[in-house]
Amino acid sequence: MRYSYEAFLIELGQRLKQLRKDRGLSLRDMVADHNFHFTQWQSFEKGRGISVQTLLRLCEVFDLRLDELVRDLGKFAPAANGMDRETAASKIDAKPKERKTINKSKG
């Protein structure tokens, strides 16, 4: 089984947003009632980095076990276009090509 950290974070963000909405909570509620910073919560939902300590805190907020919160996140499944897992994984994990910068100096 292959996992992708980037896919994990994106899917976790989507799950957190859905959990928040399913419970009728607004971003303001997450700040006022659960002591998260507004930008911190936005970054969670956008799939940015998150600590284990924060994951455990989120489990308390949503009354979930950790395995329930992270179940099946970041797993590679065979793609619908026939691409095998290894190929799909390499495409996701591939780093973007760096652009060459041309310095144009006046002279």
Residue frames as a rotation matrix with the C-alpha (Angstrom) as fourth column:
MET 1
0.589 0.808 0.000 0.00
0.808 -0.589 0.000 0.00
0.000 0.000 -1.000 0.00
ARG 2
-0.562 -0.744 0.361 1.34
0.745 -0.645 -0.171 3.43
0.360 0.173 0.917 -0.90
TYR 3
0.468 0.651 -0.598 0.46
0.826 -0.563 0.034 6.65
-0.315 -0.509 -0.801 0.86
SER 4
-0.228 -0.481 0.847 1.00
0.652 -0.721 -0.234 10.27
0.723 0.498 0.478 -0.07
TYR 5
-0.558 -0.056 -0.828 1.46
0.756 -0.444 -0.480 12.91
-0.340 -0.894 0.290 2.62
GLU 6
-0.964 0.184 -0.193 0.14
-0.244 -0.903 0.355 15.61
-0.109 0.389 0.915 0.28
ALA 7
-0.444 0.841 -0.308 -2.97
-0.092 0.300 0.950 13.58
0.891 0.450 -0.056 -0.58
PHE 8
-0.318 0.272 -0.908 -3.43
0.881 0.438 -0.177 12.79
0.349 -0.857 -0.379 3.12
LEU 9
-0.790 -0.054 -0.611 -3.44
0.390 -0.813 -0.432 16.49
-0.473 -0.580 0.663 4.05
ILE 10
-0.848 0.506 -0.159 -5.81
-0.464 -0.562 0.685 17.49
0.257 0.655 0.711 1.24
GLU 11
-0.265 0.774 -0.576 -8.25
0.176 0.626 0.760 14.70
0.948 0.100 -0.302 2.09
LEU 12
-0.455 0.063 -0.888 -7.99
0.890 0.076 -0.451 15.47
0.039 -0.995 -0.090 5.81
GLY 13
-0.951 0.081 -0.297 -8.82
-0.049 -0.992 -0.115 19.10
-0.304 -0.095 0.948 5.08
GLN 14
-0.573 0.782 -0.243 -11.87
-0.433 -0.037 0.901 18.05
0.696 0.622 0.360 3.10
ARG 15
-0.205 0.477 -0.855 -12.93
0.620 0.739 0.263 15.72
0.757 -0.476 -0.448 5.90
LEU 16
-0.711 -0.107 -0.695 -12.52
0.661 -0.437 -0.609 18.42
-0.239 -0.893 0.382 8.55
LYS 17
-0.904 0.408 -0.129 -14.58
-0.428 -0.848 0.314 20.85
0.018 0.339 0.941 6.51
GLN 18
-0.326 0.812 -0.484 -17.30
-0.179 0.450 0.875 18.25
0.928 0.372 -0.002 6.05
LEU 19
-0.357 0.145 -0.923 -17.29
0.837 0.487 -0.248 17.33
0.413 -0.861 -0.295 9.75
ARG 20
-0.914 -0.027 -0.404 -17.58
0.234 -0.850 -0.472 21.00
-0.331 -0.526 0.783 10.68
LYS 21
-0.719 0.667 -0.195 -20.47
-0.626 -0.500 0.598 21.55
0.301 0.552 0.778 8.28
ASP 22
-0.321 0.597 -0.735 -22.24
0.192 0.801 0.566 18.30
0.927 0.041 -0.372 9.26
ARG 23
-0.367 0.120 -0.922 -22.24
0.926 0.144 -0.350 19.50
0.090 -0.982 -0.164 12.85
GLY 24
0.600 0.702 0.383 -23.57
0.701 -0.692 0.173 22.92
0.386 0.165 -0.907 11.86
LEU 25
0.357 -0.571 -0.740 -20.39
0.605 -0.462 0.648 24.71
-0.712 -0.679 0.181 12.90
SER 26
0.970 -0.105 0.221 -19.12
0.098 -0.663 -0.743 27.86
0.224 0.742 -0.632 11.22
LEU 27
0.049 -0.996 0.068 -15.52
0.522 -0.032 -0.852 29.04
0.852 0.078 0.519 11.03
ARG 28
-0.111 0.001 0.994 -16.47
-0.589 -0.805 -0.065 31.53
0.800 -0.593 0.090 13.74
ASP 29
0.859 0.469 0.206 -17.63
-0.455 0.514 0.727 28.63
0.235 -0.718 0.655 15.95
MET 30
0.629 -0.690 -0.358 -14.26
0.598 0.724 -0.343 26.91
0.496 0.002 0.868 15.55
VAL 31
-0.351 -0.746 0.566 -12.57
0.182 -0.648 -0.740 30.10
0.919 -0.157 0.363 16.73
ALA 32
-0.129 0.382 0.915 -14.96
-0.751 -0.640 0.161 31.16
0.647 -0.667 0.369 19.50
ASP 33
0.730 0.593 0.341 -16.00
-0.670 0.521 0.528 27.78
0.136 -0.614 0.778 20.90
HIS 34
0.938 -0.347 -0.022 -12.94
0.347 0.936 0.055 25.61
0.002 -0.059 0.998 20.24
ASN 35
0.673 -0.658 -0.337 -10.08
-0.160 -0.575 0.802 28.13
-0.722 -0.486 -0.492 20.51
PHE 36
0.080 -0.634 0.769 -8.59
0.933 0.319 0.167 27.70
-0.351 0.704 0.617 17.05
HIS 37
-0.441 -0.235 -0.866 -7.23
-0.089 -0.949 0.303 30.71
-0.893 0.211 0.398 15.20
PHE 38
0.592 0.751 -0.294 -9.19
-0.323 -0.114 -0.939 31.65
-0.739 0.651 0.175 12.09
THR 39
0.330 -0.534 -0.779 -6.19
-0.936 -0.077 -0.344 31.32
0.124 0.842 -0.525 9.77
GLN 40
-0.694 -0.539 0.478 -5.14
-0.630 0.775 -0.041 28.09
-0.349 -0.330 -0.877 11.49
TRP 41
-0.058 0.757 0.651 -8.53
0.004 0.652 -0.758 26.53
-0.998 -0.041 -0.041 10.79
GLN 42
0.733 0.296 -0.612 -8.51
-0.556 -0.256 -0.790 27.75
-0.391 0.920 -0.023 7.21
SER 43
-0.169 -0.886 -0.432 -5.10
-0.982 0.191 -0.007 26.16
0.089 0.423 -0.902 6.69
PHE 44
-0.575 0.058 0.816 -6.40
-0.272 0.927 -0.257 22.82
-0.772 -0.370 -0.517 8.01
GLU 45
0.404 0.871 0.279 -9.27
0.057 0.280 -0.958 22.86
-0.913 0.403 0.064 5.53
LYS 46
0.683 -0.222 -0.696 -6.91
-0.719 -0.367 -0.589 23.80
-0.125 0.903 -0.411 2.70
GLY 47
0.957 -0.254 -0.140 -4.77
0.218 0.948 -0.232 20.75
0.192 0.192 0.963 3.40
ARG 48
0.259 -0.905 0.338 -1.73
-0.541 -0.426 -0.725 22.32
0.800 0.005 -0.600 4.96
GLY 49
-0.506 -0.643 -0.575 0.46
0.048 0.645 -0.763 20.70
0.861 -0.414 -0.295 7.62
ILE 50
0.516 0.689 0.509 -0.98
-0.605 -0.129 0.786 19.58
0.607 -0.713 0.351 10.93
SER 51
-0.558 -0.774 0.299 0.66
-0.741 0.303 -0.599 18.22
0.373 -0.556 -0.743 14.06
VAL 52
-0.522 0.328 -0.787 -0.23
0.351 0.924 0.152 15.01
0.777 -0.197 -0.598 15.86
GLN 53
-0.859 0.185 -0.477 -1.15
0.419 -0.281 -0.863 17.08
-0.294 -0.942 0.164 18.90
THR 54
-0.648 0.643 -0.408 -3.66
-0.693 -0.720 -0.033 19.03
-0.315 0.262 0.912 16.79
LEU 55
-0.495 0.467 -0.732 -5.04
-0.355 0.660 0.661 15.80
0.793 0.588 -0.161 15.29
LEU 56
-0.669 0.217 -0.711 -5.74
0.653 0.627 -0.424 14.55
0.354 -0.748 -0.562 18.81
ARG 57
-0.819 0.380 -0.431 -7.39
-0.010 -0.759 -0.651 17.85
-0.574 -0.529 0.625 19.70
LEU 58
-0.583 0.607 -0.541 -9.60
-0.787 -0.256 0.561 17.58
0.202 0.753 0.627 16.59
CYS 59
-0.595 0.346 -0.726 -10.65
0.220 0.938 0.267 14.11
0.773 -0.001 -0.634 17.71
GLU 60
-0.743 0.310 -0.593 -11.85
0.603 -0.073 -0.794 15.63
-0.290 -0.948 -0.133 20.97
VAL 61
-0.753 0.454 -0.476 -13.69
-0.481 -0.874 -0.073 18.46
-0.450 0.174 0.876 19.19
PHE 62
-0.292 0.639 -0.712 -15.53
-0.860 0.151 0.488 16.07
0.419 0.754 0.505 16.87
ASP 63
0.137 0.311 0.940 -15.82
-0.812 0.579 -0.073 13.24
-0.567 -0.754 0.332 19.43
LEU 64
0.840 0.020 -0.543 -14.01
-0.413 0.672 -0.614 10.76
0.352 0.740 0.573 17.17
ARG 65
0.615 -0.734 0.289 -11.25
0.270 0.541 0.797 8.23
-0.741 -0.412 0.531 17.65
LEU 66
-0.083 -0.750 -0.656 -8.05
-0.556 -0.511 0.655 9.02
-0.827 0.419 -0.375 15.75
ASP 67
-0.813 -0.229 0.535 -8.49
0.230 0.719 0.656 5.99
-0.535 0.656 -0.532 13.47
GLU 68
0.180 0.941 0.288 -11.98
0.833 0.010 -0.553 7.25
-0.523 0.339 -0.782 12.56
LEU 69
0.567 0.015 -0.824 -10.65
-0.122 -0.987 -0.101 10.70
-0.815 0.158 -0.558 11.70
VAL 70
-0.137 -0.786 -0.603 -7.84
-0.799 -0.272 0.536 9.51
-0.585 0.555 -0.591 9.43
ARG 71
0.001 0.174 0.985 -9.32
0.168 0.971 -0.172 6.29
-0.986 0.166 -0.028 8.02
ASP 72
0.336 0.097 0.937 -8.42
0.846 0.406 -0.345 5.74
-0.414 0.909 0.054 4.33
LEU 73
0.902 -0.044 -0.430 -6.80
-0.154 -0.962 -0.224 9.15
-0.404 0.268 -0.875 3.88
GLY 74
0.245 -0.878 -0.411 -3.90
-0.862 -0.392 0.323 9.42
-0.444 0.275 -0.853 1.46
LYS 75
-0.037 -0.208 0.977 -4.19
0.101 0.972 0.211 5.90
-0.994 0.107 -0.015 0.05
PHE 76
-0.598 -0.158 -0.786 -3.47
-0.753 -0.226 0.618 5.25
-0.276 0.961 0.016 -3.58
ALA 77
0.171 0.679 0.714 -6.15
-0.006 0.725 -0.689 3.38
-0.985 0.114 0.128 -5.46
PRO 78
-0.561 -0.334 0.757 -5.98
0.715 0.266 0.647 2.25
-0.417 0.904 0.089 -9.08
ALA 79
-0.643 0.275 -0.715 -6.95
-0.348 -0.936 -0.048 5.17
-0.683 0.218 0.697 -11.27
ALA 80
0.355 0.901 0.250 -9.99
-0.028 0.277 -0.960 5.03
-0.934 0.334 0.123 -13.53
ASN 81
0.611 -0.145 -0.778 -7.82
-0.767 -0.349 -0.538 5.75
-0.193 0.926 -0.324 -16.56
GLY 82
0.942 -0.192 -0.275 -6.04
0.085 0.930 -0.357 2.41
0.324 0.313 0.893 -16.18
MET 83
0.125 -0.936 0.329 -2.91
-0.567 -0.339 -0.750 3.86
0.814 -0.093 -0.573 -14.62
ASP 84
0.262 -0.071 -0.962 -1.38
0.570 0.816 0.095 1.45
0.779 -0.573 0.255 -12.11
ARG 85
0.902 0.159 -0.400 -0.69
0.430 -0.378 0.820 2.48
-0.021 -0.912 -0.409 -8.51
GLU 86
0.062 -0.974 -0.217 3.04
0.816 -0.076 0.574 2.94
-0.575 -0.213 0.790 -9.03
THR 87
-0.492 -0.210 0.845 2.54
0.774 -0.549 0.314 5.26
0.398 0.809 0.433 -11.98
ALA 88
0.511 0.759 0.404 -0.17
0.398 -0.625 0.672 7.23
0.762 -0.183 -0.621 -10.18
ALA 89
0.771 -0.267 -0.578 2.00
0.564 -0.138 0.815 7.48
-0.297 -0.954 0.044 -7.07
SER 90
-0.280 -0.955 0.098 5.01
0.892 -0.221 0.394 8.69
-0.355 0.198 0.914 -9.02
LYS 91
-0.248 0.256 0.934 2.93
0.623 -0.697 0.356 11.40
0.742 0.670 0.014 -10.69
ILE 92
0.806 0.587 0.081 1.55
0.288 -0.508 0.812 12.67
0.517 -0.631 -0.578 -7.38
ASP 93
0.698 -0.578 -0.424 4.89
0.514 -0.009 0.858 12.48
-0.499 -0.816 0.291 -5.58
ALA 94
0.016 -0.723 0.691 6.82
0.970 -0.156 -0.186 14.05
0.242 0.673 0.699 -8.48
LYS 95
-0.118 -0.136 -0.984 8.17
0.524 -0.850 0.055 17.46
-0.844 -0.509 0.172 -7.69
PRO 96
0.889 0.458 0.023 7.19
0.277 -0.497 -0.822 20.24
-0.365 0.737 -0.569 -10.08
LYS 97
0.179 -0.837 0.517 9.84
0.957 0.026 -0.289 21.19
0.229 0.547 0.805 -12.58
GLU 98
0.064 -0.248 -0.967 11.75
0.527 -0.814 0.244 24.29
-0.847 -0.525 0.079 -11.65
ARG 99
0.887 0.243 0.392 11.44
0.461 -0.482 -0.745 27.18
0.008 0.842 -0.540 -14.03
LYS 100
-0.219 -0.973 0.076 14.59
0.976 -0.216 0.041 28.75
-0.024 0.083 0.996 -15.30
THR 101
0.729 0.376 -0.571 14.81
0.421 -0.905 -0.059 32.42
-0.539 -0.198 -0.819 -14.53
ILE 102
0.081 -0.677 0.732 16.50
0.937 -0.199 -0.287 34.59
0.339 0.709 0.618 -17.08
ASN 103
0.223 -0.102 -0.969 18.08
0.577 -0.788 0.216 37.70
-0.786 -0.608 -0.117 -15.71
LYS 104
0.389 -0.056 0.919 17.85
0.830 -0.411 -0.377 40.48
0.399 0.910 -0.114 -18.22
SER 105
0.064 -0.431 -0.900 20.29
0.685 -0.636 0.354 43.18
-0.725 -0.640 0.255 -17.38
LYS 106
0.964 0.265 0.003 20.29
0.202 -0.727 -0.656 46.55
-0.172 0.633 -0.755 -19.03
GLY 107
0.267 -0.936 -0.230 23.43
0.078 -0.217 0.973 47.45
-0.960 -0.278 0.015 -20.76
